[in-house]
């Protein structure tokens, strides 16, 4: 009733068989994930730098670029050049804080001390920026 399959399966279901597609190690996967989180944090940092220039954000952007380049084996990240149409710096600080938190979790799981320290510092900086904004906003 059914015609038998004439080609090999694209899925390897038998133990001990090797396939033709490359596999990445856990460390390589974590490097890719960490580089992605740090690159996203760099993009938000660049947006914040455009809205609120500061030497702290400039230094953070340089350190983030260095870490992403290291994790991507020498390939520099693409940098954001434009700004948001309406400046929502508080939302950007919240987003950056969340991204730094994700990067910290991955950096800790792969025991990358430099990236973990940088991520924790960025979390603190964005939390402080949000706290400062709360203090400056009028009470409702």
N, C-alpha and C positions, 0 to 999 in steps of 0.2 A: 504494500500500500504506500509506503514512504520510500523515497530514494535514499540510499546511504550517502553519508557525507563523504565527499571525495577529497577535500582539502584538510590540511592540519588546522587545528583550532588556534586562534590568536591568543588564547588564554592558556597558561601553563597550569594544569591542575594536578599534575603528578609530582610528588615530592622528589626532590633531587634533580629535577630537570632545570636546565637553564634556558632563558629566553634571549631573544635578540635585542631587546630594548635595554638601555642602561638603567641601572638602579643607583640611587643616591643613598649615602649613609645617613644615619640620624643626625650626625654632626653637620653634614652638608645641608640637610633640610633645615636645621636650626639656623645655620648661617644665612640661608636664603630668607627665612622668616624674619630674623633679626634685622638684616639689611633692609627689608621692606618696611618694617616698623620705623626704623631710624630714618629712612628716606622720606616716609610720610611725615614724620616729626620735623624733618628739615624743611619740607614744603610749607608746613604751617608756620615754622619759625621765620621763613622768608616772607610770608604774608604779614606776620607781626612786625618784622623789621621794616616793611614798607609803610605800615601804619604808624608805628611807634619806634622810630630808630633809637637804638641804644647800643652801647659797647658790649653789654652783657649778651644781647641777642646776636651781635656780630661774632663774638667769641664762641657762643654756642653753635652757631651755624658752621663756623670753621671746624670745630671739634666733631660735629655730626658728619660733615663732609669727609673728614679724615677717617672716621669709623666705617662709614658706608663704603668708601673706597677700599679700605682694608678688607672688609667682608666680601666685597665683590672682586677681589683679586686684582686691584688696580684700576678698575673701571669707575670713573667718577660719576656721581649721581647727577641727574638732570635737575637744574635749579629753577625755581619758580620766578617768573619775571613780573607777572601782573599782580594786581591787588584785587581784593574783593570789591564789588560794586558799591556796597554799603559797609562801612567799617563796623564790624561787630567784634571788637577785640576780646570781650569777655567770652564769647562763644569760641573764639580761636584759642584762648588760654585753656578753656575746658577741654577742647579737642586735643590740644598739645599735651595736657596733663594725662589724658586717657592713653594717648599714643605712647608717651614715655612710660606709663605703667605697663603696657603690653610689652614694650621693648625690655623693661626691667625683668619681667617674668621669663622671657626667652633667654636673656643674657644670663640670668641666674641658673637656668636649667642647663646651659651649655658651659657654665663656669667661665664666662668672659668678664673678667673683673673690670676692665677699662670701659666696656659698654654698659655694664651694670652701674658703675659709679656715675657715668655721664647721664644715664637715664634717671637715676635717683636725684641727681642735681637738677635736672630739667623739671622733674615732678615738683621738687621743692620750689623752684623759681616760679613755675606757673601757679602753684597753690598760693604763693605769696602775692603774686600779681592779682589773683582773684580776691584774696583777702583784702588787699589794699583798695581794690575797686569797691568792695562792700563798705569799707570805712568811709570812702569818699562820696558814696551815693547818699542822697537824702533819705531820711527815715520816712517810711510810709505808715 
